[in-house]
Amino acid sequence: MYQELHYVAQKSEIWRGERKHSHAFLLSPSVYRITREQEQELQQLGFALYDCLLGLSQIAVIAYDRTLNYHGAWTHARRVFSSGVPKIYQELQGMHVRRIPRLIKVDLMVDHAGRFRIAEIDGHNKHGLGYSTLARQFRGVAEPDASGLPGAVALIAAEMQRLGHRTIKLLYADQERFYVPEFEIAQEALREHGMDCVIMPEMEADAAFVADGLFLDLPFLHHRTNLYAPIIEAYKKGDVEFLIPPKPFLGAKGVLALLRNDGRDPQLEAILGAFIDAGSLALARSYIPETLLVGRHAEPEHAVRVRTAQKRYVLKESISSGMKGTIFSDEPDFPNVLSRASAGNLNWVLQEEVANQPQTFSWYEHGAADGTRSLKTADDWFMRVTAHYVNRALADIVVTARRDKAVHGAKDCIQIGTVVA
């Protein structure tokens, strides 16, 4: 099976040339199994989360309308929505109330009781489509006759057709160059579904390119900030659409703290209750661990120290990717990072640590100089389960696993697909 898995990786060109070193991971014949009941559970969670995102979008429109001059929890919400977000996006976050991401990713953990818990709801991140496609292909090799989920790219292609587009534009910022290999995998997968995807680096884009069409998202531009003016104007006029609208706060971890409202702010609770269905809010909350904002306008440093002396927490930067900007309360540098976070402006959250249930997975390990490969199995893998949703529908589940509780893409991780049994 190794040769078949390796062929999938080679065909995708994820390991072409120097990519073999920068994008390395271990090949695995394993799959992640969920039951039909778990599939239904995650499907219901998706509906609840989309209700929450729509409610938050409505709250943002009001919070950003300065003419209303609301204070208290409205100001607090606006601060959370604005934290870490470039100024150019802040007007956009208060526009087009019903435009919420058609594509979201939800990072889940499985606790020791086998329950799903939410680590992150990401409604502003196009990364992962390529790995989702690759993991599906690995799953097809490992268990070709097993039932699977429809796939994120397949549902995006269907959504493009519904919107009347055959082409989607994937504009990427200069700092996103690392993700080009997986963009190309998604591009090829869309082509197989009869759709075109134009991948364009910001350094080569011009005003004509951003003047119309369907875009995957509007990235944080690094050099060509002059492109903001024409694309934003086209967005306001309706000439440009985004599958992931320019509302970065819908991918910020601070939103988890708002939804949980662990500080029991009665005004915030009234606002949430007015805009989010009570059942959907309760269901989402049941999956989110205790989460509090950290900063000058939130949980003070001394209170955080009291909490972390009683149980384990994770300190997370509100807008970050993977394990970047994440530190566990039992790490030596935690007090220093906490001090920096407490001096900031709601850029961090403190989240109760969920003890990941260890899993048993197999992987191929390279031998020494002879180049042989051996299949090994261990029961101490920790995983991040990433559920992809397209328009509320559960599209796919991809698992990244490492033999370390800090789970992220790395040379010693495995990337596997999911079967439904």
C-alpha positions in Angstrom: 0.0 0.0 0.0 2.9 2.4 0.6 3.6 2.6 -3.2 -0.1 3.5 -3.9 -0.1 6.2 -1.1 3.2 7.6 -2.3 1.8 7.7 -5.9 -1.1 9.9 -4.7 1.4 12.3 -3.0 3.6 12.4 -6.1 0.7 12.9 -8.5 -0.5 15.9 -6.4 3.0 17.4 -6.6 2.9 18.3 -2.9 6.4 16.9 -2.7 7.8 18.3 -6.0 11.4 19.5 -5.7 12.1 21.4 -2.5 8.5 20.9 -1.4 9.6 17.4 -0.2 11.3 19.1 2.7 9.0 22.1 3.4 5.8 20.1 3.1 6.8 16.7 4.4 4.6 14.4 6.5 4.4 10.7 7.1 2.3 8.4 4.9 -0.3 6.3 6.7 -2.6 3.5 5.7 -5.0 4.4 8.6 -8.3 6.1 8.3 -10.5 7.9 10.8 -13.8 6.2 11.5 -17.0 7.9 12.5 -20.4 6.3 12.9 -23.6 7.3 11.2 -24.7 8.8 14.5 -21.6 10.9 14.7 -22.1 12.0 11.2 -25.6 13.2 12.1 -24.3 14.8 15.3 -21.7 16.8 13.4 -24.3 17.7 10.7 -26.6 19.2 13.4 -23.6 21.0 14.9 -23.0 22.6 11.5 -26.6 24.0 11.3 -26.2 25.4 14.8 -22.8 27.0 14.0 -24.2 28.7 10.9 -27.1 30.1 13.0 -24.4 31.5 15.3 -22.4 33.0 12.5 -25.5 34.7 11.0 -26.4 36.1 14.4 -22.8 37.4 14.9 -22.9 39.0 11.5 -26.1 40.9 12.5 -24.5 41.9 15.8 -21.5 43.2 13.9 -23.6 45.4 11.6 -25.1 47.1 14.6 -21.9 47.3 16.6 -20.0 49.0 13.8 -22.8 51.6 13.2 -21.4 54.5 15.1 -24.6 56.5 14.6 -26.4 54.2 17.0 -23.9 55.2 19.8 -24.5 52.0 21.8 -22.2 51.3 24.7 -21.6 48.5 27.2 -21.7 45.0 25.6 -22.0 46.5 22.1 -18.7 48.3 22.6 -17.2 45.1 24.0 -18.4 43.1 20.9 -16.9 45.7 18.5 -13.6 45.5 20.3 -13.6 41.7 20.0 -14.6 41.9 16.3 -11.8 44.4 15.6 -9.0 42.8 17.6 -6.1 41.9 15.2 -8.1 42.9 12.2 -6.6 45.5 9.7 -8.5 48.8 9.7 -9.4 48.3 6.0 -11.6 45.4 6.9 -13.5 47.0 9.8 -16.0 48.8 7.6 -16.5 45.6 5.5 -17.3 43.6 8.7 -20.4 45.7 9.2 -21.7 45.3 5.7 -24.0 42.8 4.0 -25.5 41.2 7.0 -26.6 38.0 5.4 -23.2 37.3 3.8 -21.6 34.7 6.0 -19.0 32.1 4.9 -20.2 29.4 2.6 -17.1 27.5 3.7 -16.1 27.1 7.3 -13.7 24.8 9.1 -14.2 23.6 12.7 -11.2 22.2 14.5 -12.4 19.5 16.9 -10.7 17.5 19.6 -12.0 14.1 21.0 -11.8 14.1 24.8 -11.2 11.0 27.0 -15.0 10.3 27.0 -15.0 10.2 23.2 -16.9 13.4 22.8 -16.2 16.1 20.2 -15.1 19.5 21.6 -14.5 22.6 19.6 -11.1 24.2 19.6 -11.7 26.7 16.9 -14.5 27.9 14.5 -12.7 29.2 11.4 -14.9 31.2 9.0 -12.1 33.2 7.4 -9.5 30.8 6.2 -9.1 29.2 2.7 -6.2 27.0 3.8 -6.9 23.3 4.0 -8.9 22.6 0.8 -5.9 20.9 -0.8 -5.1 18.7 2.2 -8.8 17.8 2.4 -8.6 16.6 -1.2 -5.4 14.7 -0.5 -6.7 13.0 2.6 -9.8 11.9 0.6 -7.4 10.3 -2.0 -5.4 8.6 0.7 -8.7 7.3 2.2 -9.6 6.0 -1.3 -6.4 4.0 -1.4 -6.7 2.7 2.2 -10.4 1.7 2.0 -11.7 2.1 -1.5 -15.0 0.5 -0.8 -15.8 2.4 2.4 -18.5 5.2 2.6 -17.2 8.7 2.8 -18.4 12.3 3.0 -19.2 14.3 -0.2 -16.0 16.4 -0.1 -15.5 20.1 0.3 -14.4 20.7 -3.3 -17.4 18.8 -4.7 -19.8 21.0 -2.6 -17.9 24.2 -3.5 -18.2 23.2 -7.2 -22.0 22.7 -6.7 -22.2 26.1 -5.0 -20.3 27.8 -7.8 -22.8 26.3 -10.3 -25.7 27.5 -8.2 -24.3 31.0 -8.2 -23.8 30.9 -11.9 -20.0 30.8 -12.0 -17.7 28.4 -13.7 -14.6 30.2 -12.5 -13.4 31.1 -9.0 -10.4 33.4 -8.4 -8.0 32.5 -5.6 -6.0 35.6 -4.8 -3.2 35.0 -2.3 -1.1 37.3 -0.4 2.7 37.2 -0.6 3.0 35.7 3.0 0.7 32.8 1.8 3.2 31.4 -0.7 3.8 28.4 1.5 0.2 27.3 0.7 0.5 27.4 -3.1 1.1 23.6 -3.3 -2.2 22.9 -1.7 -4.0 25.6 -3.7 -2.8 23.7 -6.8 -4.3 20.5 -5.5 -7.7 22.2 -4.9 -7.4 23.8 -8.4 -7.0 20.4 -10.0 -9.9 18.9 -8.0 -12.2 21.8 -9.1 -11.1 21.1 -12.7 -12.2 17.5 -12.3 -15.6 18.8 -11.2 -15.8 21.0 -14.3 -14.9 24.3 -12.7 -11.9 26.6 -13.3 -9.8 28.1 -10.5 -7.4 30.9 -11.3 -4.6 31.2 -8.7 -3.2 34.7 -8.6 -0.4 36.0 -6.4 -0.9 39.6 -5.2 2.3 40.7 -6.9 0.9 39.8 -10.3 -2.7 40.9 -9.8 -4.0 44.2 -11.3 -7.1 46.3 -11.0 -8.8 44.6 -13.8 -8.4 41.2 -12.2 -10.1 42.3 -9.0 -12.9 44.3 -10.7 -15.3 41.4 -10.9 -16.0 37.7 -10.5 -16.3 35.2 -7.7 -13.4 35.0 -5.3 -12.6 32.5 -2.6 -11.7 35.2 -0.1 -10.1 38.6 0.3 -6.7 37.9 1.9 -4.7 40.3 4.1 -2.6 41.8 1.4 1.1 42.3 2.2 2.6 44.5 -0.5 -0.1 45.4 -3.0 -2.5 47.2 -0.7 -3.4 49.4 -3.6 -5.6 46.5 -4.8 -8.0 47.0 -1.8 -9.6 50.1 -3.3 -10.8 48.5 -6.6 -11.9 45.2 -5.1 -13.8 46.8 -2.2 -15.5 49.2 -4.6 -16.5 46.2 -6.8 -17.7 44.3 -3.7 -19.9 47.3 -2.7 -21.4 47.5 -6.2 -22.1 43.8 -6.3 -19.6 43.0 -9.1 -17.4 40.9 -6.8 -18.6 38.0 -4.6 -16.7 36.0 -2.0 -17.4 32.4 -0.8 -15.6 33.6 2.4 -16.7 37.2 2.9 -14.3 39.8 4.2 -15.3 39.4 7.9 -12.1 38.2 9.6 -13.8 38.3 13.0 -15.7 35.1 12.0 -12.4 33.3 12.2 -11.2 34.8 15.5 -11.0 32.8 18.7 -12.3 35.7 20.6 -15.7 34.9 19.1 -15.8 31.7 21.1 -15.5 33.7 24.2 -18.4 35.9 23.1 -20.6 32.9 22.3 -19.8 31.2 25.6 -20.2 34.4 27.7 -18.5 32.6 30.6 -18.3 36.0 32.4 -22.2 35.9 32.5 -22.6 39.5 31.2 -26.4 39.9 31.2 -26.4 42.6 28.5 -24.2 40.4 26.2 -26.5 37.4 27.0 -29.5 39.5 25.9 -27.8 40.5 22.7 -26.9 36.9 21.8 -30.4 35.8 22.7 -31.9 38.4 20.4 -30.0 37.4 17.3 -29.1 33.7 17.7 -31.7 30.9 18.0 -31.7 29.7 21.6 -31.3 26.0 20.7 -28.5 26.7 18.3 -26.6 28.8 20.9 -27.1 26.1 23.5 -25.9 23.4 21.2 -22.8 25.3 20.1 -21.9 26.2 23.7 -22.1 22.5 24.7 -19.2 21.8 22.4 -17.0 24.8 23.3 -14.8 24.5 26.4 -14.8 27.3 28.9 -13.3 30.3 27.0 -12.5 33.8 28.3 -11.0 36.9 26.8 -7.7 38.1 28.1 -6.5 41.7 27.9 -6.9 45.2 29.4 -10.7 45.1 28.9 -11.3 41.5 30.0 -10.1 38.9 32.5 -7.3 40.4 34.6 -3.9 38.7 34.9 -4.3 37.9 38.6 -7.7 36.2 37.9 -6.1 34.1 35.2 -3.3 33.0 37.5 -5.9 31.8 40.0 -7.8 29.9 37.4 -4.6 28.2 36.0 -3.6 27.1 39.5 -6.8 25.1 39.7 -6.9 23.4 36.3 -5.2 23.4 33.0 -5.8 26.0 30.3 -4.4 27.0 26.9 -3.6 30.6 26.1 -4.4 31.3 22.4 -3.9 34.3 20.2 -7.3 35.3 18.9 -6.2 35.5 15.2 -3.5 32.8 14.5 -3.1 29.6 12.5 -2.5 26.1 13.8 -0.4 26.0 17.0 1.1 29.4 16.3 0.4 31.8 19.2 -0.7 28.9 21.5 0.9 28.0 24.9 -0.3 25.6 27.6 -0.5 26.7 31.2 2.0 24.0 32.3 4.8 25.3 30.0 7.6 27.3 31.5 7.1 30.4 29.5 3.4 30.7 30.2 3.7 33.4 32.9 5.6 35.7 30.5 3.2 35.2 27.6 0.3 35.7 30.0 1.7 39.1 31.1 2.0 40.2 27.4 -1.5 39.0 26.6 -2.9 40.8 29.7 -1.4 44.0 28.6 -2.9 43.7 25.1 -6.3 44.7 23.7 -8.3 41.5 23.7 -5.9 39.7 21.4 -5.9 36.5 23.4 -8.3 34.0 24.9 -7.8 31.6 27.7 -9.5 28.2 27.0 -9.9 25.2 29.2 -7.5 22.5 28.0 -9.3 19.4 26.6 -7.3 16.3 27.2 -7.1 14.6 23.8 -8.1 10.9 23.7 -5.0 9.0 22.4 -5.6 7.1 19.1 -4.1 4.1 17.5 -2.7 4.8 14.0 -0.1 3.3 11.7 2.6 4.9 9.6 5.4 4.1 7.3 8.9 4.8 8.7 12.0 5.1 6.5 14.8 2.8 7.2 18.5 3.7 7.3 20.8 3.9 4.3 19.1 1.0 2.6 16.0 3.0 2.0 13.6 0.3 3.3 10.3 1.2 4.9 8.6 -0.5 7.7 4.9 -0.2 8.8 4.6 0.8 12.5 1.7 1.2 14.8 1.3 3.0 18.1 -1.5 3.9 20.4 -0.2 7.3 21.5 -1.3 9.6 18.6 -3.2 12.8 19.3 -5.3 14.3 16.6 -7.0 17.4 15.4 -10.3 16.6 13.6 -11.1 19.3 11.1 -14.7 19.3 9.9 -15.3 21.3 6.6 -18.8 22.6 6.1 -20.2 24.1 2.9 -23.5 26.0 3.3 -24.3 24.1 6.6 -23.6 20.7 5.0 -20.9 18.5 6.5 -18.6 18.2 3.5 -15.5 16.4 4.8 -13.5 15.5 7.8 -9.7 15.5 7.8 -7.5 14.3 10.6 -4.0 15.6 11.4 -2.3 13.6 14.0 1.0 13.7 15.9 2.5 11.8 18.8 2.5 15.1 20.7 -0.4 17.1 22.2 0.7 20.1 20.2 -1.0 18.9 17.0 -0.2 20.7 13.8 1.2 20.0 10.3 4.8 18.8 10.6 7.3 16.3 9.3 6.2 13.8 12.0 2.4 14.2 11.5 0.0 12.1 9.4 -2.8 13.4 7.3 -5.7 10.9 6.9 -9.2 10.9 5.6 -12.5 9.7 7.1 -14.9 6.8 6.5 -18.4 6.6 7.8 -19.4 3.2 9.1 
